[in-house]
Amino acid sequence: MLMAHPAVLPGLVDRYWALSLLDAAEGGSPVRKEIEDVERALCVATGTTDVHAALIAARHHLPGAGPLDDSVLATG
C-alpha cells in the first residue's frame, strides 16, 4: 500500500480539525464541501475508505507518534 509522506499528514489532520470546528460553529456552513475534500484526501493518503479510520491511520504515522500513542496531538 502506498502511504503519503509523513510531512503531508499533519497538515491534512490540522486542516480537518480546523474545518470541523468552523462547520460545528456555523452549523451546516459552506465549509462542508471543503471538509469533504479534506476527508477524501485523508482517505487517499492513508489508504482507507472512512475518515475515522483515516484519522487513526494518520495518527500512527505522524512524526513523534509512538506505537501505542492514541493521541492525534503530540504531548510535550
URGI-V378220 format. One record per residue. N is the residue number from 1. OMEGA is omega in radians with two decimals (999 if undefined). Layout:
BEGIN
N & OMEGA
N & OMEGA
END
This chain:
BEGIN
1 & 3.04
2 & 3.11
3 & 3.12
4 & 3.06
5 & -3.11
6 & 3.14
7 & -3.12
8 & -3.01
9 & -3.14
10 & 3.13
11 & 3.12
12 & 3.13
13 & 3.12
14 & -3.14
15 & 3.13
16 & -3.10
17 & 3.12
18 & 3.13
19 & 3.10
20 & 3.11
21 & 3.11
22 & -3.12
23 & 3.14
24 & -3.12
25 & -3.07
26 & 3.11
27 & 3.11
28 & -3.09
29 & 3.06
30 & 3.11
31 & -3.07
32 & 3.14
33 & 3.14
34 & 3.08
35 & 3.14
36 & 3.09
37 & 3.13
38 & 3.09
39 & 3.11
40 & 3.13
41 & 3.10
42 & 3.14
43 & 3.12
44 & -3.08
45 & -3.09
46 & 3.13
47 & -3.13
48 & 3.14
49 & -3.09
50 & -3.07
51 & 3.13
52 & 3.06
53 & 3.13
54 & 3.12
55 & 3.10
56 & 3.13
57 & 3.14
58 & -3.12
59 & -3.10
60 & 3.10
61 & 3.11
62 & 3.10
63 & 3.10
64 & 3.13
65 & 3.06
66 & -3.09
67 & -3.14
68 & -3.11
69 & 3.12
70 & 3.11
71 & 3.11
72 & -3.11
73 & 3.09
74 & 3.07
75 & -3.10
76 & 999
END
